[in-house]
Every structure is written in structure tokens, then in C-alpha cells.
Amino acid sequence: MIRLAIVHACIVSQISAGDENLRRHFQECRKSATYRSKTIQNEVLQVVGDMTLDKVVSEAKKSKFFSSGSDDSLDKSDKEQMTVGIRYVDSNSK
């Protein structure tokens, strides 16, 4: 449910920022062509996440130096949540 709210907020923000193509799309498209269903949003988020991960891993591999760290804790529902961080020296920096 949170993902739906985040994607919806991004759409509203983009339209508010003046994206006329996006505004027009939602005004004129068929109700079945809004691409805002839970399934489509999850697919888009998965693709964006995969692309981001690939980019970070690629940049870290090019770097001379990198480090990683992780931490975990239990959330309110006693489900373990883990955070992983990667730091690296940007190979393009001068």
C-alpha cells in the first residue's frame, strides 16, 4: 500500500511541476491505460531498483576503493529488516 502512495505522490508532483504530457495522458487516456495498478507499479519499482543496483555495483567495481556495511533490526511486526550501504570513490571525480 505504501508503494502505491509513493508512486501516486511522484505522479502528482511531476504534474504539479508542469509536466503537460503526463497531465494530458491522465486526462485523455482510457481508464484501463493509466498504468497505475498495483501490478504495474510493482513492476516499475522492481525495474528501477534493479537498474539502480546495477549502476551502483558497476561504479563500485570501477573504483579503486570501496567499503560496505550492514545493519539489521526488527520492525514493529517483528520482521527483520536489513540495510546495506556501499561507499566508493567515484572513478570520474577529479
WORA-V800097 format. One record per run of one state. SS is the DSSP state (~ for helix, > for strand, _ for the rest). FROM is the first residue (numbers start at 1). LEN is the number of residues. If there is no record, write none. Layout:
SS;FROM;LEN
SS;FROM;LEN
This chain:
_;1;1
~;2;15
_;17;3
~;20;9
_;29;2
~;31;3
_;34;4
~;38;25
_;63;3
>;66;9
_;75;5
>;80;9
_;89;6
